[in-house]
């Protein structure tokens, strides 16, 4: 994309309405614009980040055998009345009546709909397990939306739902999802710590929330620093083997991790002092086993081994995709702007032409840009170098490829790493290879 022709409106000043860093930087870097209270339009660069995150989420869901589908945003109130949640959910649910006087709602979640769809299709225990997911816009009518997309009314979310024949099989599904989440967040370049969460009236111990470490997090967190050192992408887990899944889960849960609400001083004292970590965290994911709550309340069963009706065990698993954009920024920024992890950045690099109109500078910039025009941003604007550098830092591109007259004469460009600030002078082809845009 050429910056001179892009719809990428950066701002020099902090917007008065933005209270937290991610909201300020998302507005200033041209990622979003507010259309009404708690509702935002995602501009081209912001949408690219949103899609990059969603693609990684999808890849890890698919890797554990989850199947993607897409459910509608509008749901019939009858489904929620069957589960008993229609009246209990509260004013956060946006209720709608169509021209035929039918009661609808803008879905805040999809347990009822997916359970009903499952019941229409699956008839025997032999067809289990099933894990279904989608990535979809949802709506919760927050009484006081604030902090940009961190707590907006409309949000983009991955929600998955598992159906199993019995509790042990449901535990296997839960553990597979736990592994998928750990791998997802590692690929996104963020430190997301899994912490035991409340299971509510259903009880049990199968509920974990995932918190990205950030100074502005809503929850205090205490955890064993060894969790930060784990490489879940290379963890040797056979997801089809119960023993392997149990071994992984026991190791993962052997490390202490708790929010301030569930902090246990006695258990904390057992963590070696040099590994104790305290801070703040932003919740970006939650996995939860709730048994037969919906299959029984909605009377959705399959034929069991003995021919009798069997109510499948269920779990639900959410990742806040749009919330993750803000959480990543909260965890990864400096005074100049955003510092994107390479896997989610809207562009792999920005090409900065320090002297538009100079034949050699223009030629090298065009050569660089032609290598990967879909992944590179070319700042070809007739602006001062200082303006281009400031915008590059603000937008957070992982790499800056700087082309000036002196280097151009020698066929050399300067490469700046946004994360470390390190600069090096490189041959053009070497620079392209370094930013992952080479042949």
HELIX and SHEET records of a PDB file:
HELIX    1   1 UNK A    3  UNK A    5  5                                   3    
HELIX    2   2 UNK A   21  UNK A   28  1                                   8    
HELIX    3   3 UNK A   44  UNK A   63  1                                  20    
HELIX    4   4 UNK A   77  UNK A   83  1                                   7    
HELIX    5   5 UNK A  111  UNK A  121  1                                  11    
HELIX    6   6 UNK A  125  UNK A  127  5                                   3    
HELIX    7   7 UNK A  148  UNK A  150  5                                   3    
HELIX    8   8 UNK A  167  UNK A  187  1                                  21    
HELIX    9   9 UNK A  200  UNK A  202  5                                   3    
HELIX   10  10 UNK A  225  UNK A  229  5                                   5    
HELIX   11  11 UNK A  232  UNK A  234  5                                   3    
HELIX   12  12 UNK A  242  UNK A  253  1                                  12    
HELIX   13  13 UNK A  260  UNK A  262  5                                   3    
HELIX   14  14 UNK A  265  UNK A  268  1                                   4    
HELIX   15  15 UNK A  273  UNK A  275  5                                   3    
HELIX   16  16 UNK A  293  UNK A  297  1                                   5    
HELIX   17  17 UNK A  321  UNK A  331  1                                  11    
HELIX   18  18 UNK A  359  UNK A  371  1                                  13    
HELIX   19  19 UNK A  385  UNK A  395  1                                  11    
HELIX   20  20 UNK A  405  UNK A  409  1                                   5    
HELIX   21  21 UNK A  428  UNK A  434  1                                   7    
SHEET    1   A 2 UNK A  32  UNK A  36  0                                        
SHEET    2   A 2 UNK A  39  UNK A  42 -1                                        
SHEET    1   B 7 UNK A  67  UNK A  68  0                                        
SHEET    2   B 7 UNK A 130  UNK A 139  1                                        
SHEET    3   B 7 UNK A 154  UNK A 164 -1                                        
SHEET    4   B 7 UNK A 313  UNK A 320 -1                                        
SHEET    5   B 7 UNK A 276  UNK A 291 -1                                        
SHEET    6   B 7 UNK A 207  UNK A 213 -1                                        
SHEET    7   B 7 UNK A 192  UNK A 196 -1                                        
SHEET    1   C 7 UNK A  67  UNK A  68  0                                        
SHEET    2   C 7 UNK A 130  UNK A 139  1                                        
SHEET    3   C 7 UNK A 154  UNK A 164 -1                                        
SHEET    4   C 7 UNK A 313  UNK A 320 -1                                        
SHEET    5   C 7 UNK A 276  UNK A 291 -1                                        
SHEET    6   C 7 UNK A 219  UNK A 224 -1                                        
SHEET    7   C 7 UNK A 257  UNK A 259 -1                                        
SHEET    1   D 3 UNK A  74  UNK A  76  0                                        
SHEET    2   D 3 UNK A 103  UNK A 106 -1                                        
SHEET    3   D 3 UNK A  94  UNK A  97 -1                                        
SHEET    1   E 2 UNK A 302  UNK A 303  0                                        
SHEET    2   E 2 UNK A 309  UNK A 310 -1                                        
SHEET    1   F 2 UNK A 333  UNK A 334  0                                        
SHEET    2   F 2 UNK A 337  UNK A 338 -1                                        
SHEET    1   G 5 UNK A 376  UNK A 379  0                                        
SHEET    2   G 5 UNK A 349  UNK A 353  1                                        
SHEET    3   G 5 UNK A 399  UNK A 403  1                                        
SHEET    4   G 5 UNK A 412  UNK A 417 -1                                        
SHEET    5   G 5 UNK A 423  UNK A 427 -1                                        
END                                                                             
